[in-house]
Amino acid sequence: MFAPSGRTLVVLALLTVCLGAAWPASAAQPVAIPTAADCAALLTVQLSFKDRGALDYRYAGGIAAHNKSVEPVLTKAVIPEYCRVEGGIPTGNTAEGANVVLFGVNLPTAWNGRFVLIGDGGFDGAVSTSTQRVPDGYATANSDMGHDGKVFLGATFGTSRAREIDYGFRATHLTSVVAKGLIEVYYKSGPRFSYWDGCSTGGRQAAVEAQRFPDDFDGIVAGDLFNNAVEVAMEQIWSSATFFLDRNHDGVGFENNVTQADLDALRDAVLAKCDVLGNDKIKDGVVGNHRLCARVFTSADVDAFGAARGLTPGQIQALKDVYTGPHDSTGRHHWSPGKPLGSEFSWGSFVVPTPVNHNFPAQGGFSFQFVNYIWFENDPGVPTARPNDPTLLPGPGEYRWLDFDFDKNTPRGRTVHPVTGPWTPNDGGGFMRSILNGSETDLSPFLVHRNAKYILYHGGADGLIATDNTVDYYEGIVRDTFHGHTRRAQENVRLFLVPGMGHCAGGVRGAAVGWDKLPALVDWVEHGHAPEQIVVTQDAGTTTPEGNERIICPWPLQPTYSGPEGTENTPANWVATNFVCRAEPHHGPGHHDEHEADHDGGFRLPWWR
């Protein structure tokens, strides 16, 4: 063994990236037990590989290696022995600028032959030092996505095209290739199986990998997907702006804003119709099926709710706008789904300006800057000094997120002055969409030719990224990869909706939303056991003394209570064995719901319009 128990040997190196041969998955074979010398040798390793997309994705080459000293670092005694490698991968070229992607790889001595790349969140900007999965024997890796978040705050890394491309897709793919190369060197054998595990931005990375680099992973588990990055950013701008904007032009703004008490009352109104509905017979404060809820909680219910609360017509329309999602002024082109019914509990944090969030809803921390630095091919300007102040108009060189134009700034629209700029108010998002989005739904190279497995999941109460964003993506894969054959599709891809779960974790108090995402994928890839159901329990954000254990089901099947009749509202009976997966009476296994892609690539308008 190369280090005392409880220690990690850390190797810091800037690795030379040349163009040679890609790293294939190795066949099962005995793996040499690495030594201290093997770990130290990684300090000077130079990998040589060729990526099939090298010409398309513009790598830099010929950079001399720069090595630092080997440093043993104390770790918690419960973490088994492993070697950690940190390094940098040069990217970019003369046209887009030079950049370096930083990465870290954990290589456990007792390796199980598997590799998992851990997804990122938000704008990332840091290499994770987590040892997640290492105790189970996985070799793991993560990157900073091509920028240092302490240097480039928020989205400001988007002033560089090289960093935008690294954030979009290049950093993730290169980290996968380099990590597999290091595994090959260290263990004298490549990984038998390679996996991806990520949520939110990690979900976007997953979808991008599936469409661009189908050979990188044998299996992917991805949650609460930000895969339609350009469109989801539009939704977040739309849903917050409706409460900020100065609709009556009095120079104040906020006239359509609502209070936390209004949001609490709206949550209760939705639950009154949708808590117990369809297959969901349990009264637990959770909307079990947001799409079925949309059939019974209608536009008229929003009107009645608003009238009872004494809301103005503008406030009532603002609530409808959040559910509807962004569209142009004609209502014909709908750019992205809106927030799901059942997510209202989180709007006071994510969506609506309130005293508690200091008039800065959480989603604004991402999307407000996204349109300044990333959404357009040419940046429109820096944010104003107070982005949450609608009375502060932009000065020279500034751009307000509130001025985003849903008629002119369309997701696939062209750039008026491409490459060189300047930005114009008519610019579209087509250029950056091609870099950022993982929207492709014909994934034949990944799911059919490679026969990879893909587990998708999304919180049914996600107030940050619409649940229907992932449902529509999944149904698009069924349609475009498997020609609409759901049963055939479910041999390779399955979607699990998690009632009551917020964004990636937590959610409605008491809801069962937590589980280990990887084991079901591994069992499917390595043993052919497709997940027919997954057991979920409360997580740290939803824990109650009563506890709660449920199952989640492959969409469109729904968790259905099957315990003793009349006991469905007794928490002691909320155990996985008292639930089964069943189709809603109106929703058979091949049914497609009403939120499907329309002829121009947008989404059909929901029931409110």
Secondary structure, DSSP 8 states (H G I E B T S, - for coil): --S-TTEEEEEEEE--EE-B-------S-------HHHHHHGGG--EEB--TTHHHHTB------EE---EEEE--TTS--EEEEEEEEEEEETTTEEEEEEEEEEEESS--SEEEEE---TT--S-----TTGGGT-EEEEE-TTS-TTTS-TTGGGGSHHHHHIIIIIHHHHHHHHHHHHHHHHHSS--SEEEEEEETHHHHHHHHHHHH-TTS-SEEEEES---SHHHHHHHHHHHHHHHHS-TT-SS---TT---HHHHHHHHHHHHHHHSSBTTB---SS--S-HHHHHHHS-HHHHHHHHHHHT--HHHHHHHHHHHH--B-TTS--B-S----TT-GGGHHHHTS--TTTTT--TTHHHHHHHHHHTSSSS---B--S-TT-TT----TTB--GGG--TTTS-TT---SSTTT----TT--SHHHHHHH-------IIIIIIS--EEEEEEETT-SSS-HHHHHHHHHHHHHHHSTT-HHHHTTTEEEEEETTB-SSS-BSTT---B--SHHHHHHHHHH----S-EEEE--TTT--TT--EEEE-BTT-EEEE-SSTT-TT-GGG-SGGGEEEE--TT--TT---S--B-TTSSB---TT-
